[in-house]
Amino acid sequence: MFIENLKDPKAAELLSSDIAKLQGLLDDLKSLRAGAYPSRDTLRNAPFLDDYRVINRGIAALSGDVTGHPTISGTNEPMLSSPLFVVLKDIGAARTLSRWYRLGERASR
């Protein structure tokens, strides 16, 4: 999020959207700290990212071929995630600022 002018009519909408994303991330991080993994339903509904890699663009992110993403249509579409916060290799999941992802194979390159 970047806001230059708080008087811009879209500023409140942008702030509300980012607050909701950050609150969701905060809730998930608190659950992980308490030892609770995401539910099966949460992961079942999460986009699937195959041939993925963790990249650093000033902050860690995911890159790979995504299926089932709410704003990227198609199957196995290339994507770059929002900032990455957690990778849970043992259950094949990752949490970015925006959402959970189910992870497939890690890229070999």
N, C-alpha and C positions, 0 to 999 in steps of 0.2 A: 504494500500500500504506500502510495505517495500522495499527499495532499498539500497543495500550495496555498489554498485559500479556504478557510473554514466557512466563509460565506457562500461558497459555491453550493448550489442546491443539491449536488450529488455527493457532497462531502459527508453528510450524515448517513447516506446510504452506504457509501464505501466504508465508513467507520463501523457501522452496524454489521456489515458483512465480515469484515476482518475480526471484529470482536467475537462474533459467533465462531469463526474458524479457530481463533486462538483459544476460546473457551473449550471447544471440543478437544483440541490438542492437550490443553492443560488437564482436562478430566481424564483423558487416556493416559497421560504421563503419571498422574496420581494413582490410577488403577495399577499401572505397571509397577510403580514403586511399592505398592501394597502386595505385589505378587500375583495380581490377576491378569491373565492374558485376555485378549479380545475374545468375544464369544464366537461360537461356530457360525451363528447367523451373521454376525458382523463380517467375518471373513468370507462366508459364502457369497455375500452381496458385494464384496470388494472387487475392484478391477483386478485382472490377472496380468502380471508383467513378466514376460519371458525374455530370455537373452538379455538380462538386465545387468547393469553395472552401477556401482556407486561412483559418482564423479564429484569433483570439487570445482565449484564456480564461485569461489569466495566463501561458500558454505556448501556442505554436502547436499547432494541431490541424487535422484535415481534417473537413469536413462534406460530405455528398452522398448520392446514391442508390447503395446497394451491392448487388451480386449476387455470390453465391458465398462469402459470409462464413461462417466456421465456427460462429459463435454467433448470427447474425442470419439467420433463414430468409426465403425469398422472393426476389423479383426486384425490383430498383430500390427497396429499402427505405431510408428515411431513416436516417442514422446520424451519430454524432459519434465521432471516433477518439480513441485514446489520444494522448499527446503526439507531435507531429510533429518529426522530426529532419532529414530530407533529402527534397527534391523534385528528381528528375532529369527535367526537362522534355524533354531530348533523347531519352530512351527511354520517356517516359510512365510513370514509376514514382515511388513515394514510400515512405519507410520511417518507420513510427511505432514507438513503444516495443514494440508487440505484433507487428507483421508488416509485410510488403511489401504494397503495393497497386498495381494497374495503374490508370492514370488515363485517363479518357475526356475529354470536353470540360470545359473550365473554365466555371464558372457565369458568366453574363453580368451578373448582378445583384450 
